[in-house]
Amino acid sequence: MVASGRRGAAVLGVGAALAGTGRRGVAVLGVVALVASGVAGCGTEAGAVCGVVVDSTTYAEPATSRADVTSKLPEFVQGCDWVGFAAVTGASESSSCREDPVTVAAGRAENPNDNPVVEERVRAHRTKEVVPRAVRLFDCPTEGEGSDVLGALRYAVKQMTARRLPDREHRLIVFSDLSNNRGELNINRLDLAEEARKRKVEELRRAGLLPGMDGYAVTVHGFLRERTSDPDRFPSLEAFWREAFEAAGATSADLL
């Protein structure tokens, strides 16, 4: 079920999930609160609930990493009604480095008459807030050694799950090399033989360490960027992450 090719999409599963967070804490909201806040937008077709994960560890050092955010994120945000953020640090889930989510769509109070002109004006203004917030996450303070990618994915999904809307598209964009080397996953020491990979993915799933990504479309920019050691392991590392995203429930995974 997993497509091969570093620049190909991997078709995986089905479902849907999403969420949001504040810069210094998590605010969990139910679907009723979501509708009341106007995330659905007024007078337009319902857009996607989106998430952005930015790696502030060694991935952030090359200029190409920041360039990816400024060039790729604006297009990704088109069609999103809401955007949440998470940072990869050495301790991603407990990190103090946060950015407030952006509600892109106009709420009922802002556009009570469902005026499409008002809607587009609000969207245009708020969309401009997304890239600066994502770029700031590159400069998170160092929080322990290593890179906790799985923790950042779990944190993003926790936010998005609080805003779970099964009838919406759910999209996650990740700016990271996926070089997780914290906790129960150290890809530098991972046995990448096929059966060993599958056992590791199942171990992570059973331990609740894979994020619940049912229905997510995932795009990763910078996969294995700047890794120069053990190039023979690259195809197996790609296979591992595709298998992990599949086990997490994602419908597709582009590793770019």
Secondary structure, 3 states (H helix, E strand, C coil): CCCCCCCCEEECCCCCCCECCCCCCCCCCCHHHHHHHCCCCCCCCCCEEEEEEEECCHHHCCHHHHHHHHHHHHHHHCCEEEEEEEEECCCCCCCCCCCCCEECCCCCCCCCCCCHHHHHHHHHHHHCCHHHHHHHHHHCCCCCCCCCHHHHHHHHHHHHHCCCCCCCCEEEEEECCCCCEECCEECCCCCCCHHHHHHHHHHHHHCCCCCCCCCEEEEEECCCCCCCCCHHHHHHHHHHHHHHHHHHCCCEEEEC
